[in-house]
Amino acid sequence: MTIPTLILNVDDNDGARYAKTRILQGAGFDVVEASNGTDALAVVKRGGVALVLLDVKLPDINGIEVCRRIKADPDSALVLVLQTSAALTGRADKIRGLEGGADNYLAAPIEADELVANVNALLRMRQTQSALRDSEERFRQLTDNIEDVFWMFSVPARALEYVSPAYATIWGRPVETIEREPGSWMAAVHPDDRAYVASLWDALPSTPHYDAEFRVTMPDGTLRWVRDRMFAVRDARDEVYRVARVTSDVTRRKEMEALLRAADANKNEFLATLAHELRNPLSPIRNAAALLGASSLGTDAGAVERQARARDVITRQVDHLAHLVDDLLDVARISEGKIVLRQEEVELQGVIAQAVETAGPLIAARGHKLDVVQPDCQIWLRGDPVRLAQSMGNLLHNAAKFTPKGGRIKVEVTLDGDVVRIAVQDNGIGIAEDSLSRIFGMFAQAAVPPDRAPEGLGIGLSLVSRLLEMHGGRLSATSPGIGLGSTFVVELPVLRTAQAARDAAEPDAAPGQPAAASGGRKVLLVDDNVDAMEMMAFLLAEMGYEAHTTADAGNLVQMALALRPDVIVLDIGLPGVDGYELARRLKGNPQLASTRLVAHTGYGSPEDRRKALAAGFDAHLVKPAELKDLEKALQG
């Protein structure tokens, strides 16, 4: 069914007007009439007219002027005008009519089929133009409202034809800037990426498409990552005459990818450290068990003492393993919200005393001096005494572990209104500035000097921080830098205080020297894990070796020159020097070049083995080493 289209038939000749009206109505059009220019303009003004069939000669206003006024009015500019004339039929008349705005010009007399064909042709043109305008409007609304930048460039000139308003957001510069300076978008690309982006544009004639990511520098100096995609726009001959671009802000995605990479690196580091921490206690346990099972132990006093010490080693190292497992379980419980604090009134001096007792053996073994300074009053908190003591004990344990032997540790308690601060200060290895912000993250390990292997699982500080937060407190850390010590400060809300002076106990203990046996092939054991080294020395003595031990790697070359051992069993992570570097020094001395070097370490990846062999080690043992593997490595 044909939808009626309103046509205005304007002619002062009644007969001609009637004939044209009948022809148009017969073709299915709705027709209204006017006999002069004034009435015609009024009808057009009311709206609804699709086409004006307009005679040139009218009694009041010339038809060409009527046409000009219709086209000049924005409300009627899209109305089609088919100019007709019976008198003005020359070439110049037609040109004047078309230049006046007419869409076509017909000279009378006009055949019926010619009139209808011209009207239909003009209406089709109008429909096409309307569809094109609608398409352009939809396109503009789409591009104006999406978050991505949409661009259109001509080819081969590369002139900017269109850019969407999102340019101002993603590029950080007004759209007017790029319209005035088309090349300014490239100037905003980060200098390190500009050559790459320019190469993509230089390849446009042969490769009019790409999918690239690069950085854009904002006016304030900040960086934004974008994904930029180019597509070819082809004409009817399949030739590229334009290229379109869509640019998306992918900064957030890039940040998340960086976080994921960091998390993955932390995970890998944690797994390696977990293997190291589990192997370290397993090594002395295995050696102690082998020592207890040796048939030649006998019943003399020395054998009984070695048995007792072996049992002590097993107990101590099993306790260490249990502590690792407990920490892992606590982290899991906190992460799942399953840990429940047993809240009660807690006296702070008792918490600190329990923490000192927990960390005391390690502090004594490493020969540290511990000072505890507390106010002359009782400080009461509300919390879980076990978890609070666990938190303080963890901080003291860390201070002792990361402070060289003979160091100083200080615990100082200060009151500040309703808050108590407990500072645990040491003169140990310190923390790099860039590590301070991440040491409380799960599985995070602070950077340590190259002469030390990472210790712990990287969960202790995170666990302490979360436990303190559950008590309404917080944990912070400061350090002047690597080698300059560190301070951890606990802040907790105070429940109440009471006057009652107490003296803080200061534990004193000195580390013992491991025993050594003699006889047989000479082996020098070098390890800062005294338990592991001592048990291996006892085991080697039972196997007929002459075992010597040292935890001090600083003068190892001189000691080796004096002792002239057949084999040196060397741990990699030693205080004061990197085990790989120490191996290179030993092998580099002509008098020690033939000494067999055996690496004994908790790190057992293929890369660790490659580094050991490259440094000069003759064998690589992963803790805890099997007895047969140990003997094979010693014999070579």
N, C-alpha and C positions, 0 to 999 in steps of 0.2 A: 504494500500500500504506500502511495506517494504522500509524503507529508507536505501539506500546502505551504507555499512560500509567498510572503506578501511582497507584491510589486506595486510601486507607485508609477502610474502612467500620466505624464504631464504633457498636455498639448492644448493650445487654444482653439484648434480646429476640431469642432465637435465630431465630424464624420471620421476624420483620421484617428481621433482618440477612441471612438467607439469601435472601429475596426481592429485596432491594436489590442484593445481590451478583450474583444471576443476571441481573438487568436490565442492570447495568453491564458484566458480562462479555459479554452478548449484543450490546452496543453496541461491543465491541472493546477494552474497557479491561482492564488488569491490576488485580486487586483483592486486597488483604490485609485481614484482619479483626482486630478487637479488641473485647472485651466490656466493658471498663471504661476509665476515664480514665488510670489508671496505665500500663496496657499501651499505650494509644494514644500517650501521651507518649514512651514508650520506642521505639516504632516510628518516630515522627517524628524522634526524636533520631538514629537510625541513618542517616537521609537517604534520598533517592530518592523521597519521596512528593510528588506534585504537588498533590493535593487530599484533604482529610479530610471525609468525609460523617459528620457528628457529631450524635448524638442528644443532646438536652439533659439528659434524666434518666439518670444512670448510677449504679451502686451505690456507688462510692467518691468520685469527684470530680464535681461538677456540670459539665455540658458547657460552660456559659458560662465557667467557670473554666479548663477545659482549653483552650478557644479563646484566652483571654487569655494563658495561659502560652505557647502556640505562637507568638502574635504578639509576645510580649515578648522571646522569645529571638532574637538577631540571626541565628543559624544557620537558624531556621525561619520568620522573619518573613514571607517571601515565599510560604509554603505557603498555598494557598487553603483556606478553611473554609466548607462549606455546612452550616449548622445546620438540624436537623430536630427536630420534636416532634409527638407525637400528643395530648399533654395541654395543653401551653402554646401555645395557638394564637391568643391574643388580640393585639390591636394593641400593647398595652404589652409583651407577651412578645417580639414581633418586634423592637420598638424596643430592648429590653434586650439581645437577642442581637446585633443589629447594632452597638450601642454597645460591646459586649464584644469586638468585633473581627471578627465574622463577615462574610464577603463576601456572603452571602445567607441568607435564612431561609425554610424551607418548612414548611408545616403538613401533617401526615399526616391522612388517607391521601393518598399521592402517586402520581399516575398515572405509568406507566413512561415514556411519551414526555415528560412534564413534567420528570421527574428527569433523563433523558438531555439534554434541551434546556438545562436549567439548568447541568449539569456542563459541557457543550460551551461554553456562553456564558462561564462562568467561566474555562475553560481558554484560550479565545480572548483574553479580557482579560489573562490572565497572559502569553500569548505576545506581545501588543502591548506590555505593560509591559516585558517582558524585552527586546524589540527596541529600545524607546525607551531603556532603560538602557544597552544595548550601544552604541547610537548616541551617547548622551551621553558614554559612557566613551571611545569612539574620538575624539570631538570634543575631549574634554579632553586626551587623550594627544597629539593633534595640536597643539592650541594651546599645551600646556605645553612642547612640545619644539621648536617652530619658533623661529627667531631674531627674527621679527617680533612686534610687539605686536598681539594680537587683542582688540577691545573689543566690548561689546554694550551699547546704551543703549535705554531704553524711549522710546516716542513717545506723547504729546507732552511727557511730563514731563522727558525727557532724563536720567533717573536711570541711573546706572551699574549694570548688572546683572552684568557679568563683565569682567575684564581678565586677560590671560594673564601668566605670570611674567616674560616678556621685558620688561615695563614697567620692572622694576627695573634692567635693563641699559641700555635705550635712554634712559629718562628719568632714570636715575641716582638714583632714589628708591625706597624700599621700597613694595611693593604695599599694605601696611597703611596707608600714608599716604593713598593715593588712596581706599581703602575708607573711611577715617575722614573725609577731606576731599575729596569728589568733584571739586571745582573746582580742586584743586591742580595738575592736569595743565595747565590753561590758564595758570596763574600761572608755569609754567616755560617757556612759549613766549617767545622773545626779544621784548623790548618793541617793537622795530621791526616785528615780524611779527604781534603779538597782535591788532591791529585787523583785519588781513586774515583771520586764522583765525576771529575772532569773527563777522565778516560771513558767513562760510561757514555757521556754526552758526545765525546769525539767519535765514538763508534756508532752513533745514531744512524748515519746513512745505510750502514750494512746490518746493524742490529738495533732496530727501533723498539727494543723491549729489554727490561732488566728488573731484578728484584734485589734490592741492596739495603743494607743498614749502615748508618753513619751517624756522627754526632753533629749537633747544631749548637753554636755558642749563643747564649742569650745576652741581651744588652747588659745585664748585671754580672756577666762572667760565668754564670752557672751553665752546665751542660745538659743537653736533652738528646736522648737517643731517638732516632726516627727510622721507620721502615718505608722505603720509597720504591714504588712500583710504576713502571712505564708500560703503556700499551699503545700499539699502532692503531690509527684510525684510517681506514682505506676508503677510496672512492669507488664509483661504479666500475672502473677499469682495474680495480684491485691494486691501485697504487697508493702508497702512504702519503697523505697530504697533511695530516696532523698527528700529534702524539698526545695522549692523555696521561696524566700522572695522578696517583693517589698516595698521599703521604700520611702515615699514622704515627702517633706518639707511642713509642714502645719503651719509654724510660722505666716504667714500673715493672715491665716484664724483665728488662735487663737487670734491675735491682734484685728481683726475685731469683733470677738465674745465678747472680753473684752469691746470694744467700744460700742457694742450694749447693753451689760449688763449695762454699765455705763449710756448710754442714757435712757434705760428703767428705771433704778433707778432714774435718774433725772426727767423723766416724772412722775413717781409715786410720787416723792417728790413734784414736781410742782403741781400736782392735789390736793394733801393733803394740800399744802400751799395755793393754790387758794381757796379751801373750807374754810380754816381758815381765810384768809384775807377778804373773802366776808361775812363770818358769824360775824366777829368782828364789822363792822359798822352796820350790820343789827340788832344786839342786841340792841344798844342804840336807833336806829330808831324805833324799835318796842316798846320799853319801853316809848319813848317820845310820840309816837302816842297814846299808851294806856293812858298815863298821860293826853294828850290833850282831850281824849274822856271820861275821868272820870267825872261822874256826880257831884261829890262833890267838884269840883275845887273852885267854888265860885267866888266872885268878889273882895276879899280883896287883899291888896298889895302883900302879899306872893304868892297868887295864880297867880296873873298877872305876877309876876317875874318868877314863875316856868313855866308858859306858854311860856314866852319869851325865857327862857333858853332851853326849849324843842324844840322850833322852831330853835334856833341856833344849837342845836345838830343835828337835822335832816338835816339842810342845810350843816353843816360841814361834816357830814358822807356821804351824797349824793355826795358832791364834791370829797370826798375820793374814793368812788366807781367809779365816772366818771373818776378820774385820773387812776385807775386801768384799766378800759376799754380802755382809750386812749392809755396807754402803750401797751396793747395787740394789738390794731389796728396798732400802729406805727411799732411794731415788724413785724406784718404780711405784712405791706406795704413795709418795708425795705427788708424782705425776698423775696418778689415778685418783687422787683425793681420798685415799684410804687410810692415811696416817691420822691418828687421833691423839691429841695432847692430853695428858693427865694433869689437869691444872690444879695447882695448890700454891700456898704461900711458900716461897723459896728464899732462903737466906743466901746472899751472893757469895760471901766468904766460903761457905760450904761448897758451892758450885766450883769456885776456883780451886779450892783444895783438892776436890775430886779430879779436876782436870789436870792439876799438877801431878797428882799421883798416877794418872793414866799415862801421861807423857814422860814421867820421871825416868823410867829406864832408858829411853832413847836419849834424853838430855844428858843423863849420867854417862852413858856409853860413849857419847861424842865429846864429853869433857866440857860441856857448856856451863857458863855461869848464869844462873837464873835469879833475877830480882823480882820480887812481888811487892808492889806499893799499893796500899789500900787506905781509905779514910779511917779515922778513929771512930767509926760508927757502924752499926749493922745496917745493911741495905736489903730491904725485902722486895722481892719481885713476885709477880703472879705468873706461874708457868709450870712446865714439866721439868722437874729437876734432872731427870735422866737425859732429856734432849738438850737442856742447857749445858750440862756438864760435857755431853758429847760434842757440842759445838765448840766450847772453849778448848776441850782437849784436842780437837782436830786442828785448831789454830796453833796451839802450842806444838803439836806434833809436826806441823808444816814448818814452823819456825826452826825447830831442831833439825829437821831433815834437810832444809835448804840453807843451813848455816855451816860453814866449814868447822872442823873440830877446834875446840877451844874458843868458841864464839860467845857472844853475849846475847841473852834474851831478857826482855823486861816486860812485865805485866803491870800496867798502871791503871788504877781505878779512880775516876773523878766523878763528882756529882755536879750536875748543872740543872738546878731546879727539879723538875719532875723526870729528868732523864739521867741515866747513869751511862758513862762511857768507859769501856774496858779496852785499852790499847795494848796490843801484843806487838812489841817491837823487837827486831833482830838486826844484826849486822851481817846478814848472809848475802846470797847472790843477787838480791834485788829483783826488780821487775822493770822491763823496758816500758817506756811511756806508751807506746802503741799497743801494749798488752794489757794495760790497766783497765781499759774499757770492756774487755772480753773475758777476764779471768773468772768471773762468776757464772759464765755460760756453761751449759752442760758439756762435759767431755773436753772443755777448753784446757790447754796446757800453755802456761806462760813460757815465753822463749827463755831457754837456758843457755849458758855458755857452751861452746862446742866440746869442752872437755868433760861435760856431764851428760849422762843419759837422762831423759825425762823420768821423774819418779811419780808414782801414784797414777790413778786412773783419770785424773782431771774432773772428778765429780765431787771431791771433798768440799771445796769452797762453794760450789753450787748448792750442795746439800746444806751446809751451814747457813748460807744466805736465805734459803727457803725456810729452814727451821726458825730462824730469827724473825723473818717476816710473819710467820704464823704466831709468834709471840708479840707482834706489834712493834718489832724493832727493825734494825737494818744493819748491814755490814758494808764497810767501805775500805778502800786500800789506797795507800800512797807509797811512793818510792822515789828517791832521787835519781835512780837509774841502776843499770846493771853493775853488780859488785858493791853497791852502796846500801844494802839492806832494805827492809820494807817494814811498814807498819799497817796492821789491820785493826780497825776500830769497830767495836760492837756498841750499838746504842740500843738501850732497852728502857721502857717506861718503868718508873719506880712506884711501888705500891706504898711503901712507908719507910722511914728510917728510925733507928733507935740507937742511943748512946751505949756503946760496949766495945772498948778497945780490944784489939786482938793483934797478935804478931803473926805475920805470914811466915810460914816455914820455907826455908830455902834448901832444897835437896842438894846434897853434895855427893858426887860419885866420880870415880875416875875409870876410864875404860881400861879393861884388862888386855894383856898381851897374849895372843894365841900361842899355844905350845907348838913345838916343832920336833919331829923325830929325825933320826939320822940312820944312814945305812943304804947301800945300793946306789943305783943311778941317781944323779943329782937333779932335782926338779925345783924350780923357783915358781911359787904361786903368787900372783899379783891380783888382788881383788879388794875393793872397799867393803864388800859384804863379809864381815868377819866370820859369821856363822858358816857361810858356804866355804870360805877358804879354810877354816879350821877343820871342818869335817873332811874336806878333800885331803888335807895334810895327814890326818889320822889314817884315812883310808890308804893313801899312798904308802905310809909307813908300814901298814900291815901287808901291803903288796911287795914290800922290800925296797921301796925307793927312799932316797934321802931327800926329804921334803923341807923346803925353806919357804917362809911366807913374808909378805910385806903388803901393807895397805897404803904405803907412801910411794907414789909413782914419781915423785919429783927427782929422786936421785937413783932411779932404777938402773940407768946405764952404768953409773959408778959401782952400784951394788953388784950388777951382773959381771963387771970386769973383775971385781974382787972375788966373787963366789965361783965364777966360771961354771954355771949350770949347764947340763946337757940339754935341758928343755925348759922353756919359760911358758907357763900357762897364764895368759894375760886376759883380764876382763877389758871390754872396750870402753865402757862408760866409767872413767876414773876421775876423781877430783884433781884438778890442776893441769891435766893434759889429756888430749884425745888419744884413745888407744891406738887408732890407726897411725897417728903421727909418731907415737912412741915406738910402734913396730918399725917404722921407717928409720928412726934414729938407731935402734938396735941393729937392724940389718945393715945400716950404713957404716957401722963401726967395723973395721977389718977384723978386729979380734973377736967380734961376736957374730960375724956374718954366717958362720956355720952352726950357730946355736939354733936349735929347732924352736919355732914359735907356734904356739897353739892358742887360737882365739877361743875364749869361753864366755859366751854372751847370751842374753835373753832374746836377741834379735836373730831371726832365722830365715828371713826372706832370701830369694835368689840374689837380690841386689846387695844385701848385707854380706853374703858369701863372696860375691864378686869384689866388693870393696876390701874385704879382709885379705883375699889372695893378692889383690893389686898392691896392698900396703906391705906385703912381705910375709904374711902368715903362711905357715906350711900346712896348717889344718884349721878347720872351723868347727867348733862344737857348740850345739845349742843347749842351753840349760833346760832341764837337768840332763846331763849326758849319761848315756848307758855306760856301765862299767867296761864292757868290751870295747865300746867306741873310744872311751878315755884311754884305755891301755893301747889301743891301736894308734891313736894320735900321738901318744908319748913315744912309742917305738918307731913310728914313721914307716 
